[in-house]
Amino acid sequence: MRALFKICATAAIGAVFNPSYAADWSDTELQLLHGSKFHETSNAVDVVKSILTLNHASAYKYGRNNFFVDILKSNGSDNNSGEVYSEFYTTLSMAKLGGLDWSQHGVKDIGATAGINFGSKSDSFGANRRVLLLGPTIDFDVPGFLFLNVSLLAYRDSSTSVAAGHLCGSKKTTLQVTPTWSLPFSIGDAKFSFEGYADYIAKHGTCAKQALAQPQLRWDIGHHLGKPGTVFVGIEYQYWKNTYGDRTIQEHFPQLLLVWKL
């Protein structure tokens, strides 16, 4: 798994930093989120967090890359802790590499995806998230959707904690299933989109199976200001069953959302 991950990651890094690299398309945005019902391990009270997210996606000659970086700040209920969390994925396109066509089956493309999750928090528990992912991604061709993709990924979890050692008891490999989507629509002159992702992570070690979904409803207010597709407001709903694999933690609440396309 690591060897295949390195091949995919090397190809993506080489493409991004190669002077001849030219993106077929590129999308970068800043998101600001604010929610008040977060929960943490060994902390039964509600935690207020503000989150600044840099999100980027782009396509190139052989596939596409996407990543996000979250900078999180908690209130006093979580000792004003700071946290950084990021995910990076690269997908090699079988359609681009081999000219394969699955359109008659309602599929735009099938790709090989490699990913890495990385995070760290400043509290005494000191969780350090470290996950490698590898597997196929299917891009479906569904009318109305800007995209609808499903990834089936091997999930290698080596996350640790300063206070508890390996978070799931030891290094473990399991399965992650991740659909991602974007569905634009209009109501009168107003432009909206319903988009987001969901993760299902199977049980591994001492960590319970997890279901995480973060769907967003966005309203394009830039459209009414003469700059369509630049500024959005809306709501993101956070649903996380067995947060971080902890059976005692559940999260389900809305967050305020502001998005600025760069």
C-alpha positions in Angstrom: 0.0 0.0 0.0 2.8 2.5 0.9 4.6 1.8 -2.4 1.5 2.5 -4.4 0.7 5.6 -2.3 4.2 6.9 -3.0 3.8 6.4 -6.8 0.6 8.4 -6.8 1.8 11.1 -4.4 5.1 11.5 -6.4 3.1 11.9 -9.6 0.9 14.6 -8.0 3.7 16.5 -6.4 5.8 16.4 -9.6 2.8 17.8 -11.5 2.1 20.6 -9.1 5.7 21.8 -8.8 6.8 21.1 -12.4 7.2 24.5 -14.2 5.4 23.1 -17.2 2.4 22.1 -15.1 -0.8 23.6 -16.5 -4.2 23.0 -14.8 -7.2 22.1 -16.9 -9.2 23.9 -14.2 -8.5 25.2 -10.7 -10.7 26.2 -7.8 -9.5 27.7 -4.5 -11.6 29.1 -1.7 -11.6 30.2 1.9 -14.3 29.0 4.2 -15.2 30.4 7.7 -17.4 28.2 9.9 -18.7 28.8 13.4 -20.5 26.1 15.5 -21.3 25.6 19.2 -22.0 21.9 19.7 -18.6 20.3 19.2 -17.6 17.5 21.5 -14.2 16.2 22.6 -12.8 13.0 24.2 -13.3 13.1 28.0 -15.1 16.4 27.8 -18.9 16.2 28.2 -19.7 19.9 27.6 -20.5 21.6 24.4 -17.5 23.3 22.7 -17.7 26.4 20.5 -15.2 26.4 17.6 -14.4 28.8 14.8 -12.8 27.1 11.7 -10.9 28.8 8.9 -10.5 26.4 5.9 -8.4 26.7 2.8 -9.8 24.4 0.1 -8.3 23.7 -3.3 -9.0 21.4 -6.2 -7.5 21.3 -9.7 -7.1 19.0 -12.7 -4.1 18.4 -14.9 -3.0 16.1 -17.7 -3.1 12.9 -15.8 -5.8 13.4 -13.2 -6.6 15.8 -10.3 -5.5 16.9 -6.9 -7.5 18.3 -4.0 -6.6 19.3 -0.4 -7.9 21.3 2.5 -6.4 22.7 5.6 -8.5 23.5 8.7 -7.3 25.9 11.4 -9.6 25.4 14.4 -9.9 27.5 17.6 -11.9 26.4 20.6 -13.4 28.5 23.4 -12.8 28.1 27.1 -14.9 24.9 27.3 -11.9 23.2 25.5 -9.2 25.3 27.2 -9.0 27.7 24.2 -7.1 24.9 22.3 -5.8 25.4 18.8 -5.8 22.7 16.1 -4.7 22.1 12.6 -6.1 19.4 10.4 -5.5 18.7 6.7 -6.3 16.2 4.0 -4.6 15.8 0.6 -5.8 13.5 -2.2 -4.5 12.8 -5.7 -6.4 10.8 -8.3 -4.9 9.4 -11.5 -7.5 9.3 -14.2 -7.9 6.0 -16.2 -9.7 8.0 -18.9 -6.8 10.4 -19.3 -4.1 7.8 -19.0 -5.7 5.1 -21.1 -8.4 6.7 -23.1 -11.0 4.4 -21.4 -14.7 5.2 -21.9 -17.4 4.1 -19.4 -20.0 6.7 -20.5 -22.5 4.0 -21.6 -22.6 2.8 -17.9 -23.3 6.3 -16.5 -19.6 6.7 -15.4 -17.4 9.6 -16.4 -14.2 8.2 -15.1 -12.5 5.7 -12.8 -9.3 6.8 -11.0 -6.7 5.5 -8.6 -6.7 7.7 -5.5 -4.1 8.1 -2.8 -4.5 10.3 0.3 -3.0 11.4 3.5 -4.7 12.9 6.6 -2.6 14.9 9.0 -3.6 16.8 12.1 -2.3 18.0 15.5 -4.0 19.7 18.6 -2.4 21.8 21.3 -4.3 20.4 24.3 -2.9 18.0 26.9 -4.4 14.9 25.1 -2.2 15.9 22.2 -3.9 13.9 19.4 -1.8 13.6 16.2 -3.9 12.3 13.3 -1.9 10.2 10.7 -3.8 8.3 8.1 -2.8 6.9 4.6 -5.6 6.0 2.1 -5.5 4.2 -1.2 -8.2 2.9 -3.6 -10.4 3.5 -6.6 -12.7 6.6 -7.2 -15.7 6.4 -9.5 -16.9 9.6 -11.1 -20.6 9.2 -11.9 -22.4 11.0 -14.7 -25.7 12.2 -13.1 -27.8 14.9 -14.7 -27.8 18.2 -12.7 -24.7 17.4 -10.7 -21.5 19.3 -11.2 -19.9 16.2 -9.9 -20.8 13.0 -7.9 -17.9 10.8 -7.0 -17.5 7.8 -4.7 -14.1 6.6 -3.3 -13.5 3.1 -1.8 -10.3 3.4 0.1 -8.1 1.3 2.3 -7.6 3.3 5.5 -4.3 2.9 7.4 -4.6 4.6 10.7 -1.4 5.3 12.7 -2.8 8.2 14.7 -1.3 8.7 18.2 -1.8 10.8 21.3 0.7 12.2 23.7 -1.6 11.0 26.5 -2.8 7.7 25.2 -0.3 6.3 22.6 -2.0 4.8 19.5 -5.5 6.1 19.4 -7.0 2.9 18.2 -4.8 0.6 20.2 -2.2 0.0 17.4 -1.7 0.7 13.7 -4.7 -0.7 11.9 -6.0 -0.9 8.3 -9.7 -0.7 7.6 -12.2 0.6 4.9 -13.3 4.2 4.2 -16.2 4.9 1.8 -16.5 8.5 0.7 -19.1 10.1 -1.6 -18.6 13.8 -2.6 -21.0 15.9 -4.6 -22.0 19.3 -5.9 -25.5 20.1 -7.1 -26.2 23.7 -8.3 -29.7 24.9 -8.5 -31.8 28.1 -8.8 -34.9 29.5 -7.2 -36.0 32.4 -9.3 -33.0 34.7 -9.8 -31.2 33.3 -6.7 -28.4 30.8 -7.3 -27.7 28.0 -4.8 -25.7 24.8 -4.4 -26.0 21.7 -2.3 -22.6 20.1 -1.8 -20.3 18.3 0.6 -19.1 14.8 1.5 -19.7 11.9 3.8 -17.2 9.4 5.2 -18.0 5.9 6.5 -15.0 4.5 8.3 -15.2 0.9 9.5 -14.3 -0.4 12.9 -10.6 -0.9 13.5 -8.8 -1.8 16.7 -10.5 -0.1 19.7 -12.1 2.5 17.5 -15.8 2.1 16.6 -17.1 2.5 13.1 -17.7 6.2 12.2 -20.2 8.0 10.0 -19.3 11.7 9.3 -21.2 14.0 7.0 -20.7 17.7 6.3 -23.3 18.8 3.7 -23.4 22.5 2.8 -26.3 24.7 1.5 -24.7 27.7 -0.2 -26.4 30.9 -1.5 -24.4 32.8 -4.1 -24.8 36.4 -2.9 -22.0 37.5 -5.3 -24.5 36.8 -8.0 -26.7 39.7 -6.7 -23.6 42.0 -6.4 -22.4 41.7 -10.0 -19.7 39.2 -9.1 -21.3 35.7 -9.4 -19.5 32.7 -8.0 -17.3 34.7 -5.6 -19.0 35.1 -2.3 -21.4 32.6 -0.7 -23.2 32.4 2.6 -25.1 29.4 4.0 -25.1 26.5 6.5 -23.0 23.4 7.0 -24.6 20.6 9.0 -22.2 18.5 11.0 -23.2 14.9 11.7 -20.6 12.6 13.2 -21.5 9.3 14.8 -18.8 7.9 17.1 -16.6 11.0 16.8 -12.9 10.0 16.4 -14.1 6.4 16.9 -15.3 7.1 20.4 -18.7 5.4 21.0 -19.6 8.0 23.7 -19.4 11.0 21.4 -22.0 12.1 18.9 -22.2 15.4 17.0 -25.2 16.8 15.1 -25.6 20.5 14.7 -25.6 23.4 12.1 -22.8 25.8 11.6 -22.8 29.3 10.0 -20.8 29.4 6.7 -19.1 32.1 4.7 -17.2 31.3 1.5 -14.9 33.4 -0.6 -13.6 32.1 -3.9 -10.0 33.2 -4.6 
